[in-house]
Amino acid sequence: MTNRSCYGRWMLMGLCLVISGCVQAATAVKMLTPPTVPLASEQADVEAKHFQPHSGKASVYVIREDRFAGQNVLFQVSLDGKDKGKLSRGTYFLFALPPGKHVVDFAQAGGPDPGSGTLTISAVEGEIYYLEIRPRSGLMEPPTNIFNIDIQRGRQLILGGKRAEVRPTE
């Protein structure tokens, strides 16, 4: 075998390794890129961040913190038994609700993890409610759930997030 043919084979093997590495890197980047959800208009996002309930209604924010834990998980959110859409990390919904009892449900969208929960609120006209969906981040963490959170944390999460588009009611 000549030096020239050995050199060519080594170059071919090196090129294959480089291409294989690029494919692996692209796959890793895709796995680390969190899924997205449809977002509301920028104007709707800005309006929601004024924290003003509509007349005769209560405002309910359902928030998903922008954190690494559970970043590839989408949560399907329902309000009073009606599907409202999905939340990815760093997004939130705003619902203007009439006074009375309302049930907010969520479930992991398209996954085997039993991450789901329900919270019932008694909405009062003019009040603002902040609900956070927290995904489980490890084996020693409590299961994924939904919580009432205080106004300071709620506003902080909303100001740092983006408003998700609510699925139209049928």
N, C-alpha and C positions, 0 to 999 in steps of 0.2 A: 504494500500500500504506500502511496507516495505521501509526502508531507502535505502536499496541496489537498488531497482528498481527506486526510485526517483533519486538516484545518477547517475544511468546509463542513465536515460532520460536527465538529465542535461548535462552529458558528450556528449551525442549524439547531443543535441541542440548546445552546444559549438563547437563541431566539424563541424556541418553544417554552423555555422556562420564563422568559420575560412576558410572553403572551399569557401564559398560565397565571402568572402573578397578577397581571392586569385584570384578568377575568375574576380572580379571587377578590381583588381589591374592590372592583365594581360591585360584586355581590355583597361584600361587607358593607359598603356605603349604602346600598339599597336597603339592607336589613336595618341600618341605623337611622334611616330617614323615616321619620314618623308619618303615618298616613294623614291625609288632609281631609277636611270636610268642606262643603260649600259654605262660604262666608256671606254674611249680610253686607249690604252696601256700606261704604265708609261713613256716609251720613247717618245711617241707622246705628252704627257703632258709636259714633260721637254722641248722638242723642241719648243712647243708653247710659253713657258715662256721665250724664248730668244728674242721674239718680233722682228723677222727679216722677212719682207715680201719676198715671192718667187719672182724670177726674172720675170718682166713683169706683175706682179699682185699687187693687193692691199690686205691687210689683214683686215678682219672684225671679230672682237670678239663679240659674243652675250653672255652676262653674266647674271647670276642670283645670286644675293647676298645671302650669307649664313646668313639669319636672321630668327628670329622666326616667324615673320608675314608671313602668307601664306605658312607655312612650309609643309603642307599636299597637296599642289597644284602642279601639274605638268603643264608645259606649252609646247604645241606643237609649234614647230618653222618651218616656211617655208621660203624658199629663192627663189625668182623669181617664185612663184607658185608651187614649189616642196617641199614636206615634207622632213624635214631633221632630225626629231627626237624630243625628249622631253628633257626639262631641269628641274631638281629639284633644291632645294636650294643648293648653293655653287658649281654649275657646270657652264660650259661655252662651247660654240662651237667656232671653228676657221674656217673661210672660206677664201680660197685664190681665189680672183675674178679678172676677167679681167677688165680693165678700162671701165667705163660706168655706166649707171643707173641700180640699183638693188633694189628690194623690199624685205624687211624683214617683215614677218607677224608672229604674235603669237596669240594663243588662249588657254584658260584654257582647259586642256585635261580632258574630262569626267566629267565636272561639270556644274551646272546650272548657275554659276556666269558669267555674260557677260564680263569677263576679257579678252580683246583682243585688239590688236592694230597693226598698220602698220607704217613702217618708210621707206622712200625712200632715198637712198644715191647715190651720184654721185662719184663713186670710181675713184681715181687717182692712177696710177701706183706708187708703192713704198710707198704709204701712209698706215697708220694703223688707223682703226676706232674702237671705243669702244662703244658698244650699251648695255644698261642695261635694263632688264625687271624688273620692280618694282611692286610686288603685292600690292594690297590694304590691309592695316593693320587695318582699323577701319572705322566706319561710317563717321568720319569727314575727312578722308584721301581722296586725289584725287583718281579717278579710276585707276585700273591697267593699265600701259602703258609701252611704250618702249621709251628710251631717248638716245641721244648722250651724252656721259660723257667725262670728260677730261682725259688726258693721266695718270695723277697721280692716280686718283680714279680707272680707268680701270686696270692699272697694279697691284694696290693693291688688287683688287678683284680677278684678275686672279692668282696672286701668292698665294692667300689664298684658291683658289678653285681647282677643278679637271675638267679635260677636258672630256666632254661627247662624246660618240661615235656618229658620224654622220651616219644617215641611208644611205646605198649605193644608188647611183643614178641609176635609171632603164633605 
